[in-house]
Amino acid sequence: MLKTPSGGAGHGTAATDSRLMSIGTVLNVLRAEFPDITISKIRFLESEGLVEPQRTPSGYRKFSAQDVERLGHVLRMQRDHYLPLKVIREHLDAMERGEAAPLPTLCRQRDGETVLEPVEGPTAARVGRAELLAAAEIGERELAEWESYGLITALPDGAYDAEAVTVASLVVELGRFGIEPRHLRAMKAAADREAGLVDQVVAPLRRHRNPQTRAHAEARAKELAGLTVKLHAALVQTALGVRLP
C-alpha cells in the first residue's frame, strides 16, 4: 500500500507531523472535486482496503498527501469509469508495484463474478447490503425503514447502487439535526419528478439503434442531472436566505 511521507507503512502510529491531515481536512480537500463525498464514504473506502491512513496513539486517523491522492484516484475511477472497488484496488496496487497497469474496461456481473469486458453503456459500481450497513454505520432496522420510505431501493439481485452509500450517509447526517427519514419523503418525491423530467429529454436518444447515440444519451443525462442538482441547491438557498461555502 501507500508509503507515508516518512517512508513507513500506512498502518501504525502516526508521529507528530504537520504534513498529515485529519479526516475532516481530507473531506474538505476532496470536496473541491467531489461535492458529495462524506466522512462515512472515506471510512468505507478504508474498510475496503483502498487507503490505509496512519493512526495517532488515541486512534485518530491521519492521512498523508499520498493517501489523499489515492482517494482521488479511487473516486475518479468510480465516477468516470464505473469500476467496482475490487478492480480499482487491484489496478492501483499494480501501479504502486511499478507494473504496467492499463485502466481496466468497464465490467459486468456474470454468475456472481466480476468479468471485465467492453460494454455499450456504463455499469454503476455496486455494494452489498452488509457493505452498505457498514459504510453508513446503521443497523438493519434503520435501513428497512429508509427502504419503506423509498429513500433507498435495492436492485433486483439484492445489491445496491454505490450511490446508496451517499444517500444513507446524508440521511444519517440530517438525522443529527432532528430531521427524520419520514420527513424526507417530500424530497424523494421531488427528486423523482426531476428525474422524470430528465428522462423525457433523453428517452428518444436512449431508444436509438446507434450505440454512440445511446452513449450520448447517458452523457446528456449526467449533464442534466448535474444542472438540476445545482438548480435545486440554489432554490433551497434562496428560500432560506443562506449561502453555502
PAZAPA-4460 file (N, C-alpha, C; in steps of 0.05 Angstrom, whole numbers, plus 32768, in hexadecimal, padded with zeros to 4 digits):
% residues 245
    n_x    n_y    n_z   ca_x   ca_y   ca_z    c_x    c_y    c_z   seq   type   mol
   8011   7FE8   8000   8000   8000   8000   8012   8019   8000     1      M     A
   8005   8030   8004   8014   8049   8002   8028   804B   8018     2      L     A
   803D   8059   8013   8051   805F   8027   804B   807B   8032     3      K     A
   8051   807F   804B   804C   8099   8057   8063   80AB   8050     4      T     A
   8061   80C6   8055   8076   80D8   804E   8091   80D0   805A     5      P     A
   8090   80C3   8072   80A9   80BC   807F   80B4   80A1   8076     6      S     A
   80A5   8093   8064   80AE   807A   8059   80A3   8062   8067     7      G     A
   8092   8065   807C   8087   804F   808A   806E   8045   807C     8      G     A
   8064   802D   8085   804C   8022   8079   8035   8033   8082     9      A     A
   801F   8030   8074   8007   803F   8079   7FFC   8039   8095    10      G     A
   7FFC   8020   809F   7FF2   801A   80B9   8007   8023   80CE    11      H     A
   7FFD   8025   80E7   8010   802A   80FC   8009   8044   810B    12      G     A
   801B   804D   811B   8016   8065   812B   8022   807D   811E    13      T     A
   8012   8092   811B   801B   80A9   810D   802C   80BB   811F    14      A     A
   8043   80C3   8116   8054   80D5   8125   8049   80F1   8120    15      A     A
   8052   8104   8131   8049   811F   812E   8055   812A   8114    16      T     A
   8043   8131   8101   804D   8139   80E6   8038   814C   80DB    17      D     A
   8040   8165   80D6   802C   8178   80CC   8023   8172   80B0    18      S     A
   8031   815F   80A2   8028   8158   8087   8011   8145   8087    19      R     A
   800C   8138   809E   7FF6   8125   80A0   7FDC   8134   80A5    20      L     A
   7FC6   8129   809A   7FAC   8137   809B   7F97   8126   80AA    21      M     A
   7F85   8133   80B8   7F6F   8126   80C5   7F5A   811E   80AF    22      S     A
   7F47   810D   80B6   7F33   8105   80A3   7F22   811C   809A    23      I     A
   7F1E   812F   80AD   7F0E   8147   80A6   7F1C   8158   8091    24      G     A
   7F36   815B   8094   7F46   816A   8080   7F45   815D   8065    25      T     A
   7F48   8142   8065   7F47   8133   804C   7F2C   8137   803F    26      V     A
   7F17   8137   804F   7EFC   813B   8044   7EFA   8156   8036    27      L     A
   7F05   816B   8042   7F03   8185   8035   7F14   8187   801C    28      N     A
   7F2B   8179   801C   7F3C   8179   8004   7F2E   816B   7FED    29      V     A
   7F22   8154   7FF2   7F15   8144   7FDD   7EFB   8151   7FD3    30      L     A
   7EEE   8160   7FE4   7ED4   816C   7FDC   7ED7   8180   7FC5    31      R     A
   7EEF   818A   7FC1   7EF3   819C   7FAA   7EEC   818F   7F90    32      A     A
   7EF3   8175   7F8E   7EED   8165   7F75   7ED5   8153   7F79    33      E     A
   7ED0   814A   7F92   7EBB   8136   7F97   7EA8   8141   7FAC    34      F     A
   7E95   8153   7FA4   7E84   8160   7FB8   7E74   814D   7FCA    35      P     A
   7E6F   8135   7FC0   7E5E   8122   7FCF   7E6E   8111   7FE3    36      D     A
   7E88   8114   7FE4   7E98   8103   7FF5   7E90   8108   8012    37      I     A
   7E91   80F2   8022   7E8A   80F4   803F   7E9F   80E6   804F    38      T     A
   7EA0   80EB   8069   7EB2   80DD   807A   7EAC   80BF   807A    39      I     A
   7E92   80B8   8079   7E8B   809C   8079   7E96   808E   8060    40      S     A
   7E96   809C   8049   7EA0   8091   8030   7EBE   808C   8032    41      K     A
   7ECD   809F   803E   7EEA   809B   8042   7EEF   8083   8054    42      I     A
   7EE0   8081   806A   7EE3   806A   807C   7EDD   8050   806D    43      R     A
   7EC9   8050   805C   7EC2   8039   804D   7ED8   8030   803A    44      F     A
   7EE4   8044   802C   7EFA   803E   801A   7F12   8033   802A    45      L     A
   7F16   803D   8042   7F2B   8032   8053   7F25   8015   805A    46      E     A
   7F0C   800F   8062   7F04   7FF4   8069   7F08   7FE1   8052    47      S     A
   7F06   7FEB   8039   7F09   7FDA   8022   7F26   7FD8   8019    48      E     A
   7F38   7FE3   8028   7F55   7FE1   8022   7F5F   7FF3   800C    49      G     A
   7F4F   8008   8006   7F58   801B   7FF1   7F6C   802F   7FFB    50      L     A
   7F6D   8034   8015   7F80   8047   8021   7F85   803D   803D    51      V     A
   7F9E   8042   8047   7FA6   803A   8062   7FB2   8051   8071    52      E     A
   7FA2   8062   807D   7FAD   8079   808C   7FBC   8070   80A5    53      P     A
   7FCE   8081   80AE   7FDB   807B   80C7   7FC7   8081   80DE    54      Q     A
   7FCF   8079   80F6   7FBF   807D   810E   7FCF   808B   8124    55      R     A
   7FC3   809E   8132   7FD0   80AA   8148   7FCE   8097   8160    56      T     A
   7FDD   809C   8176   7FDA   808B   818D   7FBE   8089   8198    57      P     A
   7FAE   809E   8192   7F92   809F   819B   7F7F   8091   8187    58      S     A
   7F8A   8088   8171   7F7A   807A   815D   7F6F   808B   8147    59      G     A
   7F75   80A5   8146   7F6B   80B6   8131   7F7A   80B1   8117    60      Y     A
   7F6B   80B2   8101   7F77   80AE   80E6   7F87   80C7   80DE    61      R     A
   7F9E   80C2   80D2   7FAF   80D7   80C7   7FB7   80CF   80AA    62      K     A
   7FB0   80E0   8097   7FB4   80DA   807B   7FCC   80EA   8070    63      F     A
   7FDC   80DD   805F   7FF1   80EB   8051   7FE7   80F7   8037    64      S     A
   7FF7   8107   802A   7FF0   8112   8010   7FEC   80FB   7FFC    65      A     A
   7FFC   80E6   7FFE   7FFA   80CF   7FEC   7FDF   80C0   7FF1    66      Q     A
   7FD6   80BF   800A   7FBC   80B3   8010   7FA6   80C2   8002    67      D     A
   7FA7   80DD   8003   7F93   80ED   7FF7   7F93   80EB   7FD9    68      V     A
   7FAB   80E9   7FCE   7FAD   80E5   7FB1   7FA1   80CB   7FA8    69      E     A
   7FA6   80B6   7FB8   7F9B   809B   7FB2   7F7D   809C   7FB4    70      R     A
   7F72   80A9   7FC9   7F55   80AB   7FCB   7F49   80B9   7FB3    71      L     A
   7F57   80CE   7FAA   7F4D   80DC   7F92   7F4C   80CA   7F7A    72      G     A
   7F61   80B9   7F76   7F61   80A6   7F60   7F49   8093   7F62    73      H     A
   7F44   8089   7F7B   7F2E   8076   7F7F   7F14   8082   7F77    74      V     A
   7F0F   809A   7F82   7EF5   80A8   7F7D   7EF2   80AE   7F5F    75      L     A
   7F08   80B6   7F52   7F07   80BC   7F36   7F00   80A4   7F25    76      R     A
   7F0C   808D   7F2C   7F07   8075   7F1C   7EEB   806B   7F21    77      M     A
   7EE0   806F   7F39   7EC4   8068   7F3E   7EB2   807A   7F2D    78      Q     A
   7EB7   8094   7F2E   7EA6   80A8   7F21   7EA7   80A6   7F02    79      R     A
   7EC0   80A4   7EF8   7EC3   80A7   7EDB   7EC3   808C   7ECC    80      D     A
   7ECA   8076   7EDA   7ECD   805C   7ECC   7EBB   8047   7ED8    81      H     A
   7EAD   804D   7EEE   7E99   803A   7EF9   7EA5   801F   7F00    82      Y     A
   7EBD   8020   7F0B   7ECB   8007   7F12   7EC5   7FFF   7F2F    83      L     A
   7EC2   7FE5   7F35   7EBE   7FDD   7F51   7ED7   7FE1   7F61    84      P     A
   7ED4   7FE2   7F7B   7EEB   7FE8   7F8D   7F01   7FD3   7F8B    85      L     A
   7EFA   7FB9   7F88   7F0E   7FA4   7F86   7F20   7FA9   7F6E    86      K     A
   7F15   7FB0   7F57   7F24   7FB4   7F3F   7F36   7FCD   7F43    87      V     A
   7F2B   7FE2   7F4F   7F3A   7FFB   7F54   7F52   7FF5   7F66    88      I     A
   7F4D   7FE6   7F7B   7F63   7FDF   7F8E   7F79   7FD0   7F80    89      R     A
   7F72   7FBC   7F71   7F86   7FAC   7F63   7F96   7FBD   7F4F    90      E     A
   7F88   7FCF   7F41   7F95   7FE1   7F2E   7FA9   7FF4   7F3C    91      H     A
   7FA1   8000   7F52   7FB3   8013   7F60   7FCB   8004   7F6D    92      L     A
   7FC5   7FEC   7F78   7FDB   7FDD   7F84   7FF0   7FD5   7F6F    93      D     A
   7FE6   7FCE   7F57   7FF9   7FC7   7F42   800A   7FDF   7F3A    94      A     A
   7FFE   7FF6   7F39   800D   800E   7F32   8022   8014   7F47    95      M     A
   801B   8010   7F61   802F   8015   7F76   8046   8002   7F76    96      E     A
   8041   7FEA   7F6B   8056   7FD6   7F69   8068   7FDB   7F50    97      R     A
   8060   7FF0   7F41   8070   7FF6   7F29   8069   7FE6   7F11    98      G     A
   8053   7FD8   7F12   804B   7FC7   7EFC   803B   7FD7   7EE7    99      E     A
   803C   7FCE   7ECE   802C   7FDB   7EB9   800E   7FD5   7EC0   100      A     A
   7FFF   7FE9   7EC3   7FE3   7FE5   7ECC   7FD0   7FF7   7EBC   101      A     A
   7FCA   7FF0   7EA3   7FB6   7FFF   7E94   7F9C   8000   7EA2   102      P     A
   7F8D   8015   7E9F   7F73   8018   7EAC   7F61   8002   7EA3   103      L     A
   7F55   7FF3   7EB5   7F43   7FDD   7EAD   7F2B   7FE8   7E9E   104      P     A
   7F1F   7FD6   7E8E   7F06   7FDE   7E81   7EEF   7FDD   7E94   105      T     A
   7ED8   7FE5   7E8C   7EC0   7FE3   7E9C   7EBA   7FC6   7EA2   106      L     A
   7EA9   7FC1   7EB5   7EA4   7FA5   7EBD   7E87   7F9F   7EC1   107      C     A
   7E81   7F85   7EC0   7E66   7F7B   7EC5   7E69   7F65   7EDA   108      R     A
   7E52   7F5F   7EE7   7E51   7F48   7EF9   7E47   7F30   7EEA   109      Q     A
   7E55   7F1A   7EEB   7E4D   7F01   7EDE   7E51   7EEA   7EF1   110      R     A
   7E3A   7EDD   7EF8   7E3B   7EC6   7F0A   7E48   7ECD   7F24   111      D     A
   7E43   7EE5   7F2E   7E4E   7EED   7F48   7E6B   7EF6   7F47   112      G     A
   7E78   7EF6   7F2F   7E94   7EFF   7F2D   7E96   7F17   7F1C   113      E     A
   7EAB   7F27   7F21   7EB0   7F3F   7F12   7EBF   7F38   7EF8   114      T     A
   7EB4   7F3E   7EE1   7EC0   7F38   7EC8   7EC6   7F52   7EB9   115      V     A
   7EDF   7F56   7EB2   7EE7   7F6E   7EA4   7EE2   7F6A   7E86   116      L     A
   7ED2   7F7C   7E7A   7ECD   7F7A   7E5E   7EC2   7F95   7E55   117      E     A
   7EC5   7F9C   7E3B   7EBA   7FB5   7E31   7E9B   7FB4   7E33   118      P     A
   7E8F   7FCB   7E3A   7E72   7FCC   7E3A   7E69   7FE6   7E2C   119      V     A
   7E50   7FE6   7E23   7E47   7FFD   7E14   7E41   8015   7E26   120      E     A
   7E37   800F   7E3E   7E30   8025   7E50   7E3D   8020   7E6B   121      G     A
   7E3C   8034   7E7E   7E49   8032   7E97   7E3A   801E   7EAA   122      P     A
   7E4A   800F   7EB9   7E3F   7FFD   7ECD   7E49   8008   7EE8   123      T     A
   7E36   8011   7EF9   7E3E   801E   7F12   7E4A   800A   7F25   124      A     A
   7E5D   8014   7F35   7E68   8004   7F4B   7E51   7FFD   7F5E   125      A     A
   7E53   7FE6   7F6B   7E3E   7FDD   7F7C   7E4A   7FD4   7F97   126      R     A
   7E39   7FD4   7FAC   7E41   7FCB   7FC6   7E2C   7FB8   7FD0   127      V     A
   7E35   7FA5   7FE1   7E23   7F93   7FED   7E15   7F9F   8005   128      G     A
   7E01   7F92   8010   7DF2   7F9C   8027   7E05   7FA0   8040   129      R     A
   7E16   7F8D   8045   7E28   7F8F   805C   7E3B   7FA7   8058   130      A     A
   7E45   7FAB   803F   7E57   7FC1   803A   7E49   7FDC   803E   131      E     A
   7E30   7FDD   8036   7E20   7FF6   803A   7E1C   7FFC   8057   132      L     A
   7E15   7FE8   8067   7E11   7FEB   8083   7E2B   7FF5   8091   133      L     A
   7E41   7FE9   8089   7E5B   7FF0   8095   7E63   800C   808D   134      A     A
   7E5F   8014   8074   7E67   802E   806B   7E57   8044   8078   135      A     A
   7E3D   8040   807B   7E2C   8054   8087   7E2B   8052   80A6   136      A     A
   7E37   803C   80B0   7E37   8038   80CD   7E1B   8037   80D9   137      E     A
   7E09   8028   80CC   7DEE   8025   80D5   7DE7   8007   80D8   138      I     A
   7DD0   8002   80E3   7DC7   7FE6   80E6   7DB1   7FDF   80D3   139      G     A
   7DA9   7FC6   80D4   7D94   7FBB   80C2   7D7A   7FCB   80C5   140      E     A
   7D73   7FD2   80DD   7D5A   7FE0   80E2   7D59   7FFB   80D4   141      R     A
   7D6F   800A   80D6   7D70   8024   80C9   7D6E   8021   80AA   142      E     A
   7D7D   800E   809F   7D7C   800A   8082   7D60   8002   8079   143      L     A
   7D53   7FF0   8088   7D38   7FE7   8080   7D25   7FFF   8081   144      A     A
   7D28   8010   8094   7D17   8028   8096   7D1B   803A   807E   145      E     A
   7D34   803F   8077   7D3A   8050   8060   7D30   8044   8046   146      W     A
   7D32   802A   8044   7D27   801D   802C   7D09   8020   802A   147      E     A
   7CFB   801F   8041   7CDE   8021   8041   7CD5   803D   8038   148      S     A
   7CE7   8051   803C   7CE0   806C   8033   7CEA   8071   8016   149      Y     A
   7CF8   805D   800B   7D02   8060   7FEF   7D1B   8070   7FED   150      G     A
   7D28   8076   8004   7D41   8086   8003   7D58   8075   7FF7   151      L     A
   7D57   805B   7FFC   7D6B   8049   7FF2   7D5D   8031   7FE7   152      I     A
   7D65   8028   7FCF   7D57   8011   7FC2   7D6C   7FFD   7FB9   153      T     A
   7D68   7FE4   7FC0   7D7A   7FCF   7FB7   7D76   7FC8   7F9A   154      A     A
   7D8B   7FBF   7F8D   7D89   7FB6   7F71   7D7C   7F9B   7F71   155      L     A
   7D74   7F91   7F5A   7D66   7F77   7F58   7D75   7F60   7F65   156      P     A
   7D90   7F61   7F65   7D9F   7F4B   7F71   7DA5   7F4F   7F8E   157      D     A
   7D9A   7F64   7F9A   7D9E   7F69   7FB6   7DB5   7F7B   7FBD   158      G     A
   7DC6   7F82   7FA9   7DDC   7F94   7FAD   7DD2   7FB1   7FAB   159      A     A
   7DE4   7FC4   7FAF   7DDC   7FE1   7FAE   7DEF   7FF0   7F9C   160      Y     A
   7DE5   8004   7F8E   7DF6   8016   7F80   7E08   8024   7F94   161      D     A
   7E21   8029   7F8C   7E34   8035   7F9E   7E2B   8050   7FA8   162      A     A
   7E19   805E   7F99   7E0F   8078   7FA2   7DFE   8075   7FBB   163      E     A
   7DF5   805C   7FC1   7DE5   8058   7FD9   7DF6   805E   7FF2   164      A     A
   7E10   805A   7FF0   7E22   8061   8007   7E20   807F   800D   165      V     A
   7E21   808F   7FF7   7E1F   80AC   7FFB   7E04   80B4   8007   166      T     A
   7DEF   80A8   7FFC   7DD4   80AE   8007   7DD2   80A7   8024   167      V     A
   7DDB   808F   802B   7DDA   8086   8047   7DEA   8099   8059   168      A     A
   7E02   80A1   8051   7E12   80B2   8061   7E05   80CD   8066   169      S     A
   7DF8   80D8   8051   7DEA   80F1   8053   7DD1   80EF   8066   170      L     A
   7DC3   80D9   8064   7DAC   80D5   8076   7DB6   80D4   8093   171      V     A
   7DCC   80C7   8098   7DD8   80C7   80B3   7DDF   80E3   80BC   172      V     A
   7DEC   80F2   80AA   7DF4   810E   80B2   7DDC   811F   80B8   173      E     A
   7DC7   811D   80A8   7DAF   812D   80AD   7DA1   8124   80C7   174      L     A
   7DA3   810B   80CD   7D97   8101   80E6   7DA4   810E   80FE   175      G     A
   7DBC   8116   80FD   7DC9   8123   8113   7DBD   813E   8119   176      R     A
   7DAF   8149   8106   7DA1   8163   8109   7D83   815F   810F   177      F     A
   7D7B   8146   8114   7D60   8140   811B   7D4D   813C   8103   178      G     A
   7D59   813B   80EB   7D49   8136   80D3   7D47   8118   80CF   179      I     A
   7D2F   810D   80D2   7D2B   80F0   80D1   7D26   80E7   80B4   180      E     A
   7D2B   80CE   80AF   7D27   80C4   8093   7D0C   80C9   8088   181      P     A
   7CF7   80C8   8099   7CDC   80CC   808F   7CD9   80E9   8085   182      R     A
   7CE9   80FB   808F   7CE8   8117   8086   7CF4   811A   806A   183      H     A
   7D03   8106   8061   7D11   8109   8048   7D01   80FE   8030   184      L     A
   7CE9   80F4   8035   7CD9   80E9   801F   7CD3   80FE   800A   185      R     A
   7CCF   8117   8013   7CC9   812C   8000   7CE1   8132   7FEE   186      A     A
   7CF9   8130   7FFA   7D12   8134   7FEA   7D15   811D   7FD5   187      M     A
   7D0E   8105   7FDE   7D10   80EE   7FCC   7CFC   80F1   7FB5   188      K     A
   7CE4   80FA   7FBB   7CCF   80FF   7FA6   7CD9   8114   7F93   189      A     A
   7CE5   8129   7F9D   7CEF   813F   7F8B   7D05   8135   7F7A   190      A     A
   7D17   8124   7F85   7D2D   8119   7F75   7D22   8107   7F5F   191      A     A
   7D0D   80F7   7F65   7D01   80E6   7F51   7CF5   80F6   7F3A   192      D     A
   7CE9   810D   7F41   7CDE   811E   7F2C   7CF4   812A   7F1B   193      R     A
   7D0A   8132   7F27   7D20   813E   7F18   7D2C   8128   7F06   194      E     A
   7D2F   8110   7F10   7D3A   80FA   7F00   7D28   80F4   7EE9   195      A     A
   7D0D   80F5   7EED   7CFA   80F1   7ED8   7CFD   8106   7EC2   196      G     A
   7D02   811E   7ECA   7D05   8134   7EB6   7D1E   812F   7EA5   197      L     A
   7D34   8127   7EB2   7D4D   8121   7EA3   7D48   810A   7E91   198      V     A
   7D3A   80F5   7E9A   7D36   80DD   7E8A   7D26   80E4   7E71   199      D     A
   7D13   80F6   7E73   7D03   80FE   7E5C   7D15   810A   7E46   200      Q     A
   7D2A   8119   7E4F   7D3C   8125   7E3B   7D4D   8111   7E2D   201      V     A
   7D58   80FE   7E3D   7D6C   80EB   7E31   7D60   80D1   7E27   202      V     A
   7D46   80CC   7E2D   7D3A   80B2   7E25   7D3C   80AD   7E07   203      A     A
   7D37   80C0   7DF6   7D3A   80BA   7DD9   7D56   80B1   7DD1   204      P     A
   7D6A   80BD   7DDE   7D86   80B6   7DD8   7D8C   8099   7DE2   205      L     A
   7D81   8093   7DF9   7D86   8078   7E05   7D7A   8062   7DF4   206      R     A
   7D65   8068   7DE6   7D58   8053   7DD5   7D65   8050   7DBA   207      R     A
   7D78   8061   7DB4   7D85   8061   7D99   7D95   8047   7D95   208      H     A
   7D96   803E   7D7C   7DA5   8026   7D76   7DC3   8029   7D77   209      R     A
   7DCC   8041   7D72   7DE8   8047   7D71   7DF4   8047   7D8D   210      N     A
   7E08   8036   7D93   7E14   8035   7DAE   7E20   8050   7DB7   211      P     A
   7E2C   805F   7DA3   7E37   8079   7DAA   7E22   808C   7DB3   212      Q     A
   7E0B   808B   7DA6   7DF5   809D   7DAD   7DEB   8096   7DC9   213      T     A
   7DE9   807C   7DD0   7DE1   8074   7DEA   7DF5   807D   7DFF   214      R     A
   7E0F   807B   7DF9   7E23   8084   7E0B   7E21   80A2   7E0F   215      A     A
   7E1A   80B1   7DFA   7E16   80CE   7DFC   7DFF   80D4   7E0E   216      H     A
   7DEA   80C2   7E0E   7DD3   80C6   7E1F   7DDC   80C5   7E3C   217      A     A
   7DEE   80B3   7E43   7DF7   80B0   7E5F   7E07   80C9   7E67   218      E     A
   7E17   80D3   7E55   7E27   80EB   7E5B   7E14   8103   7E5E   219      A     A
   7E00   8104   7E4D   7DEC   811A   7E50   7DDC   8118   7E6A   220      R     A
   7DD5   8100   7E72   7DC7   80FC   7E8B   7DD8   8105   7EA2   221      A     A
   7DF2   80FE   7EA2   7E03   8106   7EB8   7E06   8125   7EB9   222      K     A
   7E08   8131   7EA2   7E0A   814E   7EA1   7DF1   815B   7EAC   223      E     A
   7DD9   8152   7EA3   7DC0   815D   7EAC   7DBC   8158   7ECA   224      L     A
   7DC4   8140   7ED4   7DC2   813A   7EF0   7DD2   814E   7F00   225      A     A
   7DEB   8154   7EF7   7DFB   8168   7F05   7DEE   8183   7F06   226      G     A
   7DE2   818B   7EF0   7DD5   81A5   7EEF   7DBD   81A6   7F01   227      L     A
   7DAD   8191   7F02   7D96   8191   7F14   7D9E   8191   7F31   228      T     A
   7DB4   8183   7F38   7DBE   8184   7F54   7DC6   81A0   7F5B   229      V     A
   7DD5   81AD   7F49   7DDD   81C9   7F4F   7DC5   81DC   7F52   230      K     A
   7DB2   81D8   7F40   7D9A   81E9   7F42   7D8B   81E4   7F5C   231      L     A
   7D88   81CB   7F63   7D7A   81C4   7F7C   7D88   81D1   7F94   232      H     A
   7DA3   81CF   7F95   7DB2   81DA   7FAB   7DAF   81F9   7FAC   233      A     A
   7DB0   8205   7F94   7DAD   8223   7F93   7D91   822B   7F9D   234      A     A
   7D7D   821C   7F95   7D62   8223   7F9E   7D5E   8220   7FBC   235      L     A
   7D6A   820B   7FC7   7D68   8207   7FE4   7D77   821D   7FF3   236      V     A
   7D8F   8224   7FE9   7D9E   823A   7FF5   7D8F   8255   7FF4   237      Q     A
   7D82   825A   7FDD   7D73   8272   7FD9   7D5B   8273   7FEC   238      T     A
   7D4D   825C   7FEF   7D36   825B   8001   7D3E   825F   801E   239      A     A
   7D55   8256   8026   7D5E   8258   8041   7D6E   8272   8046   240      L     A
   7D76   827F   8031   7D85   8298   8033   7DA1   8293   803E   241      G     A
   7DAD   827C   8035   7DC8   8276   803E   7DDA   8270   8026   242      V     A
   7DF4   8271   802B   7E07   826A   8016   7E19   8255   8021   243      R     A
   7E1C   823E   8012   7E2E   8229   801B   7E4A   822F   8013   244      L     A
   7E5E   8226   8023   7E7A   822B   801D   7E82   821D   8003   245      P     A
***
